[in-house]
Amino acid sequence: MELLDAVSAHATAIQQNSPRRTYLPSTGRQVSRPDPVLTPEGGPSVMDWTFAPGVIQLNHGSFGGVPRAAQVAQSKFRNMMERNPCEWFTDHGEKVRLARHKISDFLRCAPEATAMVPNASAGATVVYNNIPAWRGMEIVTTDHSYGAVLMGAERLARRWEGTVTSVHIPLEATDDEAFERIVGALSENTALLVVAQITSSTAKALPAGRVAAEGGQRGIPVLVDAAHSPGLIAEPLEGIDADFWIGNLHKFACAPRGTAVIVASGPHMQRLYPLIDSWGAPLPLPDRFDQQGTNDFTSYLAAPLAFETIEKRYGWDEVRSYARELGIYAEAIVTHALSEATGEDASVSLGVPVDGLRLIRLPDGLANTPDDAHDLRQLIAAQLNIETAITSWNGQGYLRLSSHIYNTSDDFERFVDIAVPFLIERGREFQKNPSI
């Protein structure tokens, strides 16, 4: 029990010294405890969401969280649809077009270049289905690629008896180092370059803009996977002139799930078609994506209200600033607790970290594979009522913490109190019996 006692003593010490300050073990930098953000009425900001009471939500980065006002709006749209489906679908495309223009305003991109898709993975599949391809072609990506995006690239390569080259990018790599490694893998046979703007498993920023520019100079189509970028970055497309940029709106931007975009440009733009052929097929991009039979696009229609709600009640700049401060604090206290308990530095040196997402190394033996990471996440949720992200990359398990406006320092201190001892105990059990 010595390790568990050490962690509990650390947590108690933190709680007894407010305002809380701690240090990141790798830097010695002092970190302050952020005060929670309140609603305009003076209540906890989490009241603007409908999360289950008693569950600590520390995984906004995976499935997001839809503000109550946007949920109400989507329900109203569905009720309108069901009251008179014939009327609703007669001008369905126009409804989506108007929402798309508001969504483009939020992203600060051109509405005529923005097409709506259900999620970033669907956007990637749209690209894979429509880009020029040839037998023996090569797709270049990195070893930080999101699993579903990578699987789609591999399926495209198999279809044309081609290959996928996955470039290794060390976690500590700078922008310059990552750029050199990626472009160094390009060849005359490269048909597509796929790069994440923010990596999913490792919460690392990659130089997507520079990579896209290099691809453009070489005539290689570039797909930027920006699943985590909308909302997390004020102008997520600034400096990125890629053939295809795909972003989820249900993550940090808090739109209803099933809402994402492709922003397209360049010579291949008009090659893109929805995954389902429908009556909008003869229309140009992006209009052909606005009209797809009887699909329920109420998530698209309610998305602008999600953005507007957060802007009016908190301000997006305030949300991003708070998420950054809280993320730094969360990383500090969790990293320190794990490091003190294990005697090993749990901090991760990321060349370019991301505000709102923080990465912490788990004790050896935990979450070495994606399946193990999934099982551990489920175990923490079921036994501790904490939703968080456990990831695995190159055989090492990581904890990826998300921070949003509704999170508080208390949430992460509670994680230190109950989840860190749990992780330490699981690590000790694994050392005794690696088959668990």
C-alpha positions, 0 to 999 in steps of 0.5 A: 500500500506504500505507493497508494498511500503516497498518492493519497498523501499527495492529493491531500496536500494539494487540497489543503493548499488552495490556491493550488500550485504544483510543478511539471516534473520535466520543467519545474514550471510553477502552475496555478489552479484556475478558478471555475467559469460560471454561467452568466447567471452565476451557476456552474457552467456544466449546467448548460450541458445535460451530462449524467450527474455523478460522472466526471467528464474528462473526454470531450475530445472523443465524443464532445458534449452538446449544449442544452440549447443546441439539443433543444434546437435539434429536437425542434427541427426534428419535430418540424420534420415529422409534422410534415415530411413532404414540406420539410424535404421539399426545400431540405437542401436550402435549409442545409445551405443556410446552415452551411454558410453559418458554419463556414463563418464560424470556421472562417472559410469560404462557404462555396468550398465547404461541404457537409459530411457526418464526421471526419472519417466519412470525409476521408472516405469521400476523398479516398473514393474520388481522388485520381488513383493508379495501380501500384500507387503510394499513400504517405501518412504518419504513424500518428494517423487516426485508426479509421482514417488509416484503414481507409487509406489502406483499403484504397491502396489494396484496391489499386495494389498499392502501398501505404507508407507510415512515417515515424514522427517522434513525440518530441519532434519539432515542426521542422523535424516532422516536416523533414521526415514527412516530405522526405518520404514523398516520391513520384509515385505518391498519389496522396499525402495524409497528415493530421493537424492535431493527432488523436492518440498523441495530442500533438500538432503537426505542420499541416500548413507547410506539408500542404504547401509542399504537396501543392508544389509537387502536384501531390493531393494533400488531405489534412485530418483536422478532426480535433481542430474546429473550436480548439483553434480560432482559425483552424484553416489559417495558413493551410491551403490543402486540397482537402481539409476535414474537421469534426464539429461535434468535438471541441466546437460542441455541435450535435454529433454527426456534423463535420465538414470537408473544405476543398480547393484545387484541381480535384475539388469538383471530383468529390461526391457524397458517399450516397448518390442522390438527386443532388448529384448533378449539382456542383460541390458543395451543393450536391452534399446539401441534398441527400434524400431523406437523411436526417441533417438536423444536426447540421441545422442545430450546429450554428446554435451551439457555436452561438450559445457558447459565444454569447454565454462565455465567448470562444476566446475565453473558452480556449484560454480557460481550456489551456490553463486548465489543461496545463494544471490538469497535466501538472497534478496528474503527471506529478501524482503518477511520477511520485507514485512510480518513481518514473517521470510520467510527463511527455515531451511533445515538440508541439503540444495542443491547448485543451488536450494534454498527454501523460505517460501511463505506468509500464504495462498499461494500455500497450495496445489499442484493445488494452487501452479501450478495456482500461478506459471502460474499466475506469468508467464502470468502476470510478464514474470517470470518462477519460481517454486512454490511448496507445501509441507505438506500444506505450499507453497514454492518458489523454486529458481533455479540458473544456469550459464545463470542466473544473480543477476539482474534476482533475483533482478528483481524478488524482484522488481516485483514478491515479491510485487505481492506475497504480494498482492496475500497473502493479497487478500487471507486473505480477500477471501480464495476462490480466 
